Amino acid sequence: MESNKTKTNQLGFGGLTAMIIGSTIGAGIFTIAGDMASNGAHTGSVLIGWGICGIGMYALMMSFFGLNKVKPELTNGIYSYAKEGFGEFVGFNSAWGYWMSALICNVSYITLLFGSLGYFFPIFEDGNNSISVICGSIFVWLLVALVLKGVRQATLITIIATICKLIPLFVFIVAIPLTAKFDFEIFTDNFWGNGTLSLGSQIMATTSSTVWAFIGVEGAVVLSARARKSSDVGKASLTGFLGLLALYVIVAVLSMGVLTTEELASLDNPQMAQILEIAVGPWGATLVNIGVIISIAGALLGWTIIAAECPYEAAKQGVFTNSFAKSNKNDSPSVALLITNILVQAFLLIVLFNESSYLAFYTIGSSMIMLPYLLSALYYAKLTSRRKNLGDISSGELARERIFAIIGSIYGVWMIISAGIVQFLVTSILYAPGILVYIKGRKEKNLSSFRPYERNIAILLICLAVLSIILLFMGIINPF
């Protein structure tokens, strides 16, 4: 039996760690310093924000890892935890939020992709003009056509994309100190801000960026089935997470020592390109922009598949309507893929008409995934409240798992509160249409639509969505 396991599961500690880091690092690291500055966060608040993120995201990750061990049969993504813990409708909304987050992620990537191309071809400007949206739309549907032909594994593209991510990052980390461009006086100047925003508000302003940086870290738990030794999974998860956190913090610290907060806030995406250009000259900006372009182009293929797989797998499990579970002769999730990318196309039109930025869309994407994260942590807290739910476990291990679940739940609440009322209202607009899909899906199974408490949740969502739309048209709120 052991030999068969070794034969079929070939990933050791190093391979697991590399996969965790490679799958979690996205485009955010190239823009995150400037994005936080744009939100009004100064040096001190940025460091505190990363500290909160580090503790909270680690607790969330360990909660996912614990859930994977205790409930291995729940294989339908993090939204299956919400369904198991809090009922069908809450589970559906978790699935819906995860799907919305995935497709909005694609919109933000497309915007940044053409913003990076704008460095070489000024016609694309910041990636949100008409030519960028037209070319972005063509690129989206080319990817759809590719996936419809049955493309599932893009290993070579993923490897190339990961290398293209890491090369500019390591050059940045090495070049700033070697060229003596890090200035401690700039780093400490206006450390806590100028009083325009309170420290608490500044810390909250870092949340969407830090959440965006770690979206996908929950995917580490699925690697357990591919591990050569089960003990390597926990070690690799910890090592990979700490490596990612260190990388993000180092990039943030170095950036804040080269330019002031106000200067960082004024940079165009990807901000790392302009910071590195200050350190080493134009070739630094060229390197970063090429790395971002290839990285995002490769990542978009994977995210196109992920965004379609969310509703496809949810439909196969009975969470979404049956139509989402349809596949073509190549076993591609054809209906889910088409509906997903029609929505991506609609959001790209919003980019055009509102000149929306990469920052605006990833903020919304981060907000949408906060509920699935919170519900997963709350479900683990529910499980750890009773020893019998965790099987044979020592008192020390039980206490540890309870701490992870509680901290993860608190961080989940913090994420939603710190995102602010505007983002909370915007997410209600995106969650409300899902109610129709849920009702249709229940009718297909000849089941009643709502339990009493679920009906109240649905009514609240609709009321919040209507209020949000009114405020949006009145110009009182503007997420874009």
N, C-alpha and C positions, 0 to 999 in steps of 0.2 A: 504493500500500500504506500509506504514511504517513497519507494523508488518511483511509483507512478506520479506522486505529488511533485517530486523533484523534476520529473520529466516534463510535466505540464505547466509548472509554475517556475519560470526561469528568472524572475526578478529578485535580486538580492538587495541588500541595504543600499548600496550605491545607486543601483538602477531605480529603486523606489524613490529615493531622495531626489534624483534628477528629474523623474517624471512629475513629482509634486511641484517642484520649482518651475519646471518648464511649462506646465499646464496652467499655473496660477498667474505668472507674470504676463500682463497684457500691455496695452498701450498706455495705461495710466501712469506708469513709472516715468514716462518721457514728458509728462505734463503736470504731474501732481504738485510740484513746488509752486509753479505759477498759478495753478488752480486754487490752492489754498490761499495764496496771497490775494487773488482776485476776490475771494470771499471775505477778506479782511483779517485773516489770521496772521499774526506776527510770530517771531521766532519762538518765544516762550510757549505760546498756546499751541504751536505746531508740535513741539516736543511733547507737551502734555497730551495732546491729541493722539500722537503715535503710541504713547504709553498706555492710554485707555484702550486704544485699538488692539495693542499687543495682548493685553490681559483678556479683553473681551473676546477677540477672535480666537485666541488659543482655547478659551473655555468652550466656545462654540464648536471648534474643531474636535475637541475631545468628547463633547457631547455627541457629535455625529459618529465618532469612532465607537463610543459606548453603545449607541443605538444599533450600529452595525453588528456589534457582537451579541447584543441581547435580542435583537429582532432581525436576524439575517433574512427572514422570509419577506421583509418589507423592501422589495427591490425596485420600487417605482419612484425613485428619487426622494428628495427631502420632503416633498408634499405628501407622501404616503404616511409620514409620521403624524402630520396634522389630521389626516383622515382617521387614523387609528386612535388618536388621542382625543379628538374633539368632534367627531362626526363627519358625515358625508359633505355637508355644505361648506364647513370650514376647510375640509381637505380639498374640496374643489377650488376654493378661493386661493389656497396655497399653491395649487397647481397652476391656476390662472395667473397669479402674480409672478410665478417663476417663468412662465412662458412670456408674459409681457416684458419682463426684465431681459430675457434672452433676445427678443426681437428688437427691443430698443437699443440693446448693446450693439447690434449690427448697424443701426442707424448712426450711432455715435462713432463707430469705427469707420464707416464710410466717409463721414464728415472729416475726421482726422486724416484719413488716407489722402483725400484730395487736398486737404490743407497742407500736407507734407509735399504732395506733388507740386503745389503752388510755389514752393521754394525753387524748383527747377523750371516750372512752366507758369509764369505769373497769371496766365489766363484763368487759373483755378482759384486765385486769391486765397481766401481763408477756408475754402472747401464748402462754402454755403451759398455760392452764387448759382446762376442758372446752368452754366456749362458743367459745374461740379455735380449738380443734381442729375442732369441728363446722363452724364458719363457714369455716375454712381448707380443710376437705375439700370443702365445697360449691363454694368458689371454684376449687379444683383441677379438679374435674370439669366446671365451666362452661368453663374454659379448654380442657379436653380436647374437649368438644363443639364449641367454636369451631374448634379445629385440625382436627378430623375433617371439618368442612365445607369444608376446603381453604384455610384461612387460612395463608399463607406469609410474606407481607411485611406487616409492621406499621410502615411507615415513619413515619406520622404519630404513632403511639403512641410510637415510639422517640424522635422529635424532642422531643415533649412531656416524656417521661421524662428525657431528657438535660438539658433546660432546668431542670427541677425539681431535678435533682441539683446543677447548677452555681450556681443562685441562692443557696441557703443557704450553700454553701461560700464564695462570694465575700463574702457579707454577714459571715460568721464571720471571714474573714481581715481584712476592713477594720474590723469593729466592735471586735474585741479591742484593737488598738492605739489606735484613736480614743477609746475610752472609758477608756483607761489602766487596763484590768483586768489587763494582763500585768505580773506582779510578778517581777522578776529574782531576788529572794530566795527566792521559792517555787520558781522554776525550778532554782536551784542547791542548795536545801536537800535534804539526804540524796541528793546527786547519784549516789552509787554504791550506795545502799541501806543498810540497817541491819545487814548481816551475816547476816540470816536465810538469804538465798540468795547463793551466790558470784556473782561477776561473770559467769563463764562460763555458769552456769545461767540467769542473768537474760537474757543475750544469746540463749541457745537458746529462752527463753520467748517471744521476739518472732517466731520464725520462722514459725509457723502464721499469725499475723496478717499478716505481710508477704507471704507466699505468697498468702494469700487476696486481698490487695489487688491483686495483679497477675495473678490467674487470667484468662485471655483475651488476655493480651498476645501470645501466639503467633499469634492470629488476624490480626495485622498483616500477616503474610506473604501471606495470600490476597488482599490488596488490590493486589498487584502486577499482576494481570491487568486491573485497572480504572484503572491509572495512565495519565495523559496522556503522561508521560515516565518511563521506567524509573528514571532517576536520581533522580526525586522520592521513590521508595519508601524508599530508604535514608535520605535526609534527613528524610523525614516520620517514619520509625520512630524515629530518634534524637531528633528534636525532641519527638515525642509522648511517648516514654519519659521523657526528662529533665523535660518538663512535668509528667507524672504524679508522678514521684519528688519534684520540688520541692513540688508541691501536698500530697502526703502528709506530707512532713517539716515544712512550714510549719504544717499543722494540728496535728501532734504537738507541735511546739515551743510553739505558742500555748496549747494545752491544758495542757501541763505548767507553764506560767507563770501559770495561773489557779487551779488546784487542785493540791494535793499528790497524790502517788501513791496514798496511802491514800484520799483523798477521791474521786479518779477511779475507783478500784476499787469504790467503794460505789455508784456511779451506775447507774441502770437504763438499758436500751437505748431509744433511741439516745442515747448519752452526750453527743454534740455539742449536743443540744437543751437539756440542763440547763446545760452550760457557757455557751452563748450567752444563756440566760436570766439568768445571773449578770451578763453584760456589758450587756445592753440591756433586760432585763425579760421578762415573760411572752410578748410577741409574738415574741421570738427563738425560744423553744421551740416556739411554734405554727408558725412558718415552717419550722423544721427538720423537725418531725413531718409537716407537710403535704408537704414535699419528699420525705421518705422514703416516705410512703404512695404518692404518685403514681409515684415513681421505681420502687419495687418492684412495684407493680401492673402497670406497663408492662413492667418487666424480666421478670416471671414469664411473660408470654406468649412472649417470646423464648426464655427458658430452658426452657419447656415444649416448644417446637419443637426446641431444641438437644438436650435430654435424650433425645428420641425419635429424632432424626436420628442420634445416635451409634450405637446398635445397628442401625438401619435401613441406614445406609450401610455399616457393618461387615459386615452380612449380605449385602448386594449384592456386596461384594468377596470373600465366601467366608470371612469371619472368624467370624461368628456363624452360628447355625442358620438354615435357610431360612425358618422361620416369621417371623422378625423382618423379613424383606424384603417381607412382604405389605403391600399398600396397598389403599385402598378406591377407589371410583369417582371420588372427588375428588383422587386421587393423594396422599392423606395416609398416613403410615406407621402404619396403624391398629393392627396387632398390637404393634409396638414402643411406640406411644403408650400403649396400654392396660396392657401389662406394666410399663412405666416408672412409670405413675401408680398402679398397684396397689402397687408398692413404696414410692412416696412416701406413700401412704395408711398403709402399715404403719409407716413411720418416724414419721408423725404420731401414731400410737397410742403409740409409744415416748415421744414428747413428752408425751403426756397422763399416762401411767402413771409416768413418771420425773421429770415436771416439768422436762424437759430444756430448755436454753436455746439461743438463737441461737449463742452462743459454742461450745457443745459440738458442734453439728452442723457449723459451718463449719470447726472444727478437724479433724473427721473428713474432711470434704470436701477440705480442703487436703492431708491426709495421703494420700488416695487418688490425687491427681493428681501427687504427687511422683515416683512410679515412672515414669509416662509421660514426665515432664520429664527425668528422669535417663537413661532409655533413649534418648531423642532426642539428648541431648548426647553420650552414649557412641557412638552411631552416627555422629555427625558427627566425633568424634575418630577413629573407625575410618577414615572416608573421608579425612580430612586427613592420615592417617599416610602416604599415598602420593600423590605429586603427580599421577599419571596419573588419579586419581579426580576431580580438580577441573578437568580440561581445560587450556586455555591460561591459565596463571596465573603471575605473576611470583614471584620468591623472597620479596619483601617481603609480597605479598598472601598467599602460602602460610603464612608465619610468623604473620601476623595471624590468619588463620582457625584455625590450630592453637591459638593462645592462647585464642581464643573457645571452642573446643571443649573444651580442657583446663579452663579456669576454669568453664565451664558444667557439666562433669562433676563437678568438685570441689564445686561448689555443690549439685548434685543429691544427692551423698552427704551433704553437710552438712545439707540439708533433712531427710533421713530420720533421721540420727543425732540431730539437735536436737529432732525431734518427740518422741523419747523411746520407751522400751520399751512403754509402755501403748498409744500410738497405733500402733506397729508391730504389736503383737498384735491390736489391733482390726481393722486393715486385713486381716490374715490371715483373720479371720472373714468378711469381705466378699469377699475374693478366692477363697476355697476353693469356694463353690458354683458359680463359673464353670467349674470343671473339668468338671462334668456337662454344661454347655452345650457346652463344647469337644469332649468325647467324642462327643456326639450329632451335632454338626456334622461331625466327621470321618467318622462312620459314614454320614451322608447322602451324602458324596462318595466312599464306598468307599475311604477312606484309613486307614492305621494311626493309632492315637491318638497315640502318643508315640515319640519317639526316646529312647535311653537317658538322656541328660542331662535331657530334658524330663520323663521319668518321675520322676527324682530330685527335680526342682523341685516336681512335683505332690505327691509323698509328703511333702516338707518342708512345703508349704503346708497339707496336711491335718493333719499333726502339730501345727503351730503353731496352727491353728484350734481343734483339739480342746483343746489346752492352754489357749488363751485363753478358751474357753467354760467350762472347769472353774474357772479363776481368776475369771471373771465371776460365776459362781453362788456361789463361795465368798466373794465380796465383796472379793477381794484387788485387783482392778482394777475401775474404774468410769469409762468414758469419758463418761458422761452426767451 
